[in-house]
């Protein structure tokens, strides 16, 4: 066995870690050779159920219910999933190989040998959800901008960088880069997944286990293998808020309303100016976001109208209404779902495809509405202080 294969012994189990790069031809050969030599009782792969389904069903996007995605507030997660998949696919094309080929080989061998296939990775949406709950508004905007820029950056890759890519796990490389820029979420991005993988691998049935993992996870898996990990806790996506946080969430909009009412009573003209200012800043912000997403004119109008009201209600978001309006006007065709694979490889494709355009409408409308509400809120406070 070569240096990419590591043999670990845990209690009564022989665990063979196949340290792969998701876009490397050599990794596929490593998987074949290891499974042939070990004849394992179970095969673990670094995929969750959603990514496994995407490998097995190439037309997976066709079954996506965009309306449900918007209503359940999962637009950001779906968008990031598409962006990361596009990133891996384009890097694989540069190296002239198939993205995730080693995972596909593991799936095929489990079927040929009739041994259990263990999906050992945590759901990627769970990871993103836990990160999202950790970030503030500014960090969320920064993260979104960082991901989009890195994916659609058309700068040529040097021969040396290509050589490094062949030895690296593309998904983990991307996540690690994010971890460097956002140190407070590194634990969720990297450490928690290592914990999860180690627990799933050592709990796999049988005595001989072959685990196909990204090379970057090997060190963490070895570290956490002796520990008993609570994977249910690692999958908890509930946003834990203290009583104080809940109070603040509602107190801010209520305070703004109180300021407007007080100002209106004290000075009617100033109060009217406050209301107009709030409506304009929130409405223009949301409308600008929709325009940047090249939304339908009616969607832009809806964004403008609903934004001032949703901005003072923590349970609502202007982007939801904008996205649902865009979906009603420009319902995606079957061809839009079929073309998602190639359309997500470029910024132009993102705007052309009706599915991704709807997602962009939701995200950009929400982001710019939030910016508008901050500016509008500052203006309300300024006017309020002016009459005291």
LUMLUMGU-339220 format. One record per residue (C-alpha): x, y, z. Coordinates in Angstrom, 3 decimals, always signed. Example, Ala and Ser with C-alpha at 12.3 -4.5 7.8 and 13.67 -1.06 7.14 Angstrom:
<recs>
px py pz
+12.300 -4.500 +7.800
+13.670 -1.060 +7.140
</recs>
This chain:
<recs>
px py pz
+0.000 +0.000 +0.000
+1.258 +3.491 -0.851
+1.522 +6.591 +1.314
-2.078 +7.562 +0.506
-3.346 +4.525 +2.421
-3.167 +4.507 +6.212
-3.904 +1.463 +8.368
-5.405 +2.176 +11.793
-6.357 -0.298 +14.496
-9.247 +0.641 +16.764
-10.313 -2.001 +19.290
-11.183 -5.028 +17.152
-11.387 -3.138 +13.856
-8.872 -2.711 +11.053
-9.551 +0.650 +9.451
-7.930 +1.554 +6.142
-8.068 +5.253 +5.366
-7.820 +5.941 +1.641
-6.672 +9.574 +1.583
-7.955 +10.967 -1.696
-8.261 +14.125 -3.745
-11.772 +14.488 -5.168
-10.417 +15.418 -8.605
-7.462 +13.044 -8.860
-7.246 +10.048 -11.206
-4.737 +8.424 -8.844
-7.317 +8.438 -6.062
-9.644 +6.214 -8.059
-6.824 +3.678 -8.543
-6.005 +3.846 -4.830
-9.617 +2.966 -4.018
-9.648 +0.034 -6.445
-6.366 -1.412 -5.209
-7.152 -1.009 -1.503
-10.558 -2.655 -1.733
-9.085 -5.507 -3.809
-6.355 -6.154 -1.210
-8.429 -5.679 +1.944
-11.737 -7.282 +0.849
-13.581 -5.141 +3.417
-16.673 -5.901 +5.474
-17.913 -2.322 +4.928
-16.984 +0.691 +2.827
-17.293 +4.233 +4.168
-17.381 +7.206 +1.820
-17.160 +10.919 +2.529
-20.668 +11.700 +1.297
-23.962 +12.487 +2.990
-27.358 +11.284 +1.777
-27.997 +14.360 -0.371
-24.630 +14.218 -2.144
-24.968 +10.446 -2.539
-28.349 +10.983 -4.187
-26.821 +13.590 -6.484
-24.212 +11.049 -7.611
-26.828 +8.370 -8.236
-29.398 +10.670 -9.877
-27.891 +13.071 -12.381
-31.219 +14.871 -12.854
-31.607 +15.514 -9.116
-32.273 +19.237 -9.573
-35.386 +18.475 -11.621
-37.194 +17.415 -8.435
-36.294 +20.589 -6.559
-39.351 +22.446 -5.235
-38.213 +26.068 -5.404
-41.300 +27.315 -3.560
-40.536 +25.044 -0.586
-36.880 +26.071 -0.636
-37.902 +29.746 -0.354
-40.537 +29.182 +2.328
-38.184 +27.058 +4.451
-35.450 +29.705 +4.156
-32.985 +27.298 +2.496
-32.116 +29.442 -0.518
-28.647 +30.305 +0.739
-27.789 +26.671 +1.393
-28.974 +25.537 -2.032
-27.075 +28.357 -3.718
-23.824 +27.536 -1.910
-24.286 +23.840 -2.747
-24.561 +24.706 -6.426
-21.553 +27.020 -6.270
-19.335 +24.420 -4.580
-20.449 +21.715 -7.027
-19.638 +24.048 -9.897
-16.220 +24.824 -8.400
-15.302 +21.151 -8.103
-16.597 +20.374 -11.587
-14.570 +23.148 -13.233
-11.394 +22.199 -11.368
-11.887 +18.585 -12.401
-12.234 +19.684 -16.028
-8.901 +21.531 -15.821
-7.211 +18.379 -14.576
-9.091 +16.232 -17.102
-10.742 +13.915 -14.609
-14.133 +13.289 -13.024
-15.060 +15.095 -9.827
-15.798 +12.606 -7.064
-14.623 +9.642 -9.140
-13.162 +7.907 -6.088
-16.514 +8.096 -4.264
-18.300 +6.679 -7.298
-15.751 +3.851 -7.352
-16.452 +3.136 -3.682
-20.184 +2.981 -4.349
-19.635 +0.631 -7.290
-17.378 -1.698 -5.294
-19.850 -1.900 -2.404
-22.505 -3.051 -4.860
-20.181 -5.536 -6.550
-19.014 -7.054 -3.241
-22.460 -6.749 -1.621
-21.040 -5.065 +1.492
-22.620 -2.199 +3.466
-21.997 +1.303 +2.173
-21.713 +3.859 +4.980
-22.402 +7.506 +4.176
-19.951 +8.881 +6.721
-20.106 +12.636 +6.212
-22.437 +15.120 +7.870
-25.072 +16.694 +5.673
-23.506 +19.715 +3.985
-26.629 +21.783 +4.647
-26.271 +21.038 +8.358
-22.712 +22.369 +8.232
-23.801 +25.521 +6.406
-26.753 +26.001 +8.734
-24.561 +25.802 +11.836
-22.143 +28.283 +10.257
-24.956 +30.643 +9.258
-26.298 +30.649 +12.804
-22.830 +31.569 +14.041
-22.343 +34.594 +11.775
-23.564 +38.149 +12.145
-25.096 +40.126 +9.261
-21.787 +41.678 +8.158
-19.979 +38.324 +8.276
-22.792 +36.703 +6.272
-22.445 +39.344 +3.544
-18.664 +38.990 +3.580
-18.872 +35.197 +3.377
-21.303 +35.310 +0.461
-19.120 +37.803 -1.415
-15.986 +35.720 -0.730
-17.552 +32.501 -2.012
-19.001 +34.095 -5.142
-15.749 +35.901 -5.984
-13.606 +32.796 -5.492
-15.871 +30.650 -7.629
-16.335 +33.022 -10.548
-12.770 +34.314 -10.601
-11.575 +33.498 -14.128
-7.884 +33.914 -13.367
-5.783 +31.236 -15.059
-4.315 +28.509 -12.872
-0.586 +27.845 -13.166
+0.931 +24.414 -13.810
+2.229 +24.344 -10.239
-1.242 +25.101 -8.842
-2.743 +22.406 -11.047
-0.210 +19.923 -9.703
-1.195 +20.877 -6.151
-4.870 +20.445 -6.956
-4.217 +16.844 -7.943
-3.009 +16.197 -4.409
-5.729 +18.154 -2.617
-9.349 +17.699 -1.642
-11.110 +20.507 -3.534
-14.093 +20.805 -1.208
-11.918 +20.794 +1.881
-9.459 +23.220 +0.283
-12.311 +25.652 -0.348
-13.698 +25.212 +3.161
-10.267 +25.585 +4.749
-9.757 +28.866 +2.905
-13.055 +30.087 +4.296
-11.915 +28.900 +7.729
-8.808 +31.091 +7.489
-10.875 +34.186 +6.719
-13.516 +33.342 +9.332
-11.589 +31.789 +12.250
-14.640 +31.708 +14.510
-16.325 +29.129 +12.252
-13.289 +26.904 +11.622
-14.480 +24.486 +14.308
-17.746 +23.959 +12.420
-16.130 +23.791 +8.985
-13.291 +21.436 +9.799
-13.177 +20.026 +13.319
-16.828 +19.009 +13.607
-16.743 +17.135 +10.309
-13.610 +15.278 +11.438
-15.453 +14.287 +14.632
-18.489 +13.137 +12.682
-16.447 +11.123 +10.172
-14.424 +9.390 +12.888
-17.558 +8.289 +14.753
-19.307 +6.985 +11.634
-16.218 +5.112 +10.455
-15.519 +3.310 +13.737
-19.218 +2.383 +14.061
-19.274 +0.768 +10.604
-20.235 -2.935 +10.737
-17.611 -5.635 +10.410
-13.944 -5.975 +11.320
-12.262 -4.660 +8.155
-13.298 -1.161 +7.131
-12.181 +0.820 +4.093
-12.876 +4.546 +4.506
-12.585 +6.781 +1.430
-11.954 +10.298 +2.704
-10.487 +13.603 +1.600
-6.807 +13.712 +2.525
-7.324 +16.777 +4.731
-9.501 +14.774 +7.145
-6.986 +12.030 +7.993
-5.266 +13.913 +10.818
-8.545 +14.887 +12.487
-10.056 +11.415 +12.152
-7.030 +9.862 +13.872
-7.269 +12.463 +16.630
-10.949 +11.891 +17.381
-11.105 +8.121 +16.758
-10.522 +7.184 +20.434
-13.185 +9.647 +21.607
-16.905 +8.945 +21.897
-18.546 +11.651 +19.753
-22.186 +12.697 +20.096
-23.081 +13.057 +16.413
-26.660 +14.086 +17.212
-25.302 +17.191 +18.920
-23.170 +17.888 +15.833
-26.337 +17.846 +13.702
-28.328 +20.262 +15.850
-29.205 +23.273 +13.663
-31.537 +24.994 +16.086
-30.432 +28.555 +16.622
-29.999 +28.802 +20.349
-30.940 +32.273 +21.465
-30.931 +33.590 +24.975
-33.892 +35.478 +26.360
-31.842 +38.639 +25.973
-31.218 +37.968 +22.252
-34.920 +37.297 +21.669
-35.846 +40.506 +23.448
-33.308 +42.484 +21.416
-34.591 +40.992 +18.159
-38.058 +42.360 +18.837
-37.018 +45.402 +20.857
-35.155 +47.102 +18.011
-38.091 +47.263 +15.550
-40.500 +48.146 +18.371
-38.153 +50.902 +19.503
-38.005 +52.296 +15.962
-41.803 +52.279 +15.753
-42.026 +54.037 +19.127
-39.558 +56.691 +17.962
-41.601 +57.339 +14.832
-44.844 +57.595 +16.839
-43.273 +59.952 +19.389
-41.734 +62.093 +16.659
-45.026 +62.214 +14.748
-46.888 +63.368 +17.862
-44.211 +65.933 +18.783
-43.688 +67.248 +15.253
-46.006 +66.011 +12.542
-43.829 +67.100 +9.622
-40.695 +65.475 +11.052
-42.680 +62.308 +11.775
-43.874 +62.161 +8.175
-40.285 +62.666 +7.012
-39.218 +59.749 +9.209
-41.840 +57.443 +7.720
-41.000 +58.476 +4.160
-37.294 +58.019 +4.871
-37.850 +54.506 +6.265
-40.000 +53.458 +3.330
-37.543 +54.857 +0.775
-34.364 +53.394 +2.281
-35.853 +49.918 +2.817
-37.823 +49.905 -0.423
-34.992 +51.204 -2.612
-32.540 +48.787 -0.976
-34.739 +45.740 -1.673
-35.606 +46.957 -5.169
-31.922 +47.518 -5.946
-31.148 +43.953 -4.872
-33.856 +42.647 -7.200
-32.568 +44.816 -10.041
-29.038 +43.486 -9.533
-30.506 +39.993 -9.862
-32.156 +41.100 -13.144
-35.593 +40.351 -11.725
-38.860 +41.030 -13.546
-40.131 +44.645 -13.141
-43.130 +43.392 -11.152
-40.761 +41.604 -8.779
-38.863 +44.868 -8.298
-42.120 +46.668 -7.475
-43.143 +43.954 -4.978
-39.706 +44.183 -3.366
-40.079 +47.922 -2.950
-43.585 +47.649 -1.467
-43.027 +44.815 +1.034
-39.529 +45.766 +2.247
-40.520 +48.528 +4.728
-42.968 +46.141 +6.420
-40.801 +43.000 +6.450
-37.816 +44.990 +7.742
-39.605 +45.623 +11.046
-40.850 +42.020 +11.369
-38.124 +39.536 +12.385
-40.239 +36.649 +11.101
-40.482 +37.911 +7.513
-38.037 +38.749 +4.717
-38.527 +40.834 +1.585
-36.577 +38.301 -0.462
-39.183 +35.612 +0.184
-41.913 +37.707 -1.409
-39.622 +38.775 -4.242
-38.558 +35.193 -4.931
-42.116 +33.863 -4.916
-43.187 +36.683 -7.257
-40.321 +35.879 -9.648
-41.260 +32.184 -9.465
-44.880 +33.012 -10.333
-43.898 +35.205 -13.287
-40.963 +33.200 -14.621
-41.656 +29.616 -13.616
-38.586 +27.465 -14.433
-38.951 +25.023 -17.297
-37.661 +21.450 -17.323
-34.755 +22.664 -19.457
-33.696 +25.067 -16.682
-33.279 +22.165 -14.280
-31.554 +20.050 -16.922
-29.079 +22.864 -17.690
-28.199 +23.641 -14.076
-24.986 +21.652 -14.318
-23.500 +23.778 -17.071
-25.235 +27.063 -16.185
-23.744 +27.156 -12.686
-20.262 +27.102 -14.211
-20.433 +30.804 -15.052
-21.924 +34.015 -13.698
-23.723 +34.527 -17.012
-25.294 +31.100 -16.663
-26.467 +31.904 -13.131
-28.369 +34.891 -14.492
-29.687 +33.067 -17.542
-31.083 +30.041 -15.727
-34.469 +30.764 -14.138
-33.814 +28.508 -11.146
-30.599 +30.214 -10.083
-31.981 +33.642 -10.973
-34.817 +33.126 -8.470
-32.275 +32.166 -5.812
-30.249 +35.285 -6.617
-33.383 +37.431 -6.354
-34.079 +36.112 -2.843
-30.520 +36.528 -1.595
-29.741 +39.933 -3.130
-33.126 +41.398 -2.197
-32.643 +40.321 +1.427
-29.070 +41.587 +1.614
-29.829 +45.037 +0.201
-33.052 +45.340 +2.178
-31.019 +44.724 +5.346
-28.553 +47.427 +4.322
-31.429 +49.818 +3.566
-33.090 +49.107 +6.922
-29.853 +49.874 +8.775
-29.508 +53.229 +6.987
-33.212 +53.936 +7.447
-33.032 +53.048 +11.134
-30.090 +55.400 +11.673
-32.062 +58.182 +9.983
-35.085 +57.516 +12.216
-32.894 +57.720 +15.324
-31.273 +60.929 +14.067
-34.655 +62.591 +13.547
-35.874 +61.362 +16.919
-32.855 +62.796 +18.728
-33.296 +66.051 +16.847
-36.642 +66.806 +18.493
-35.647 +65.866 +22.030
</recs>
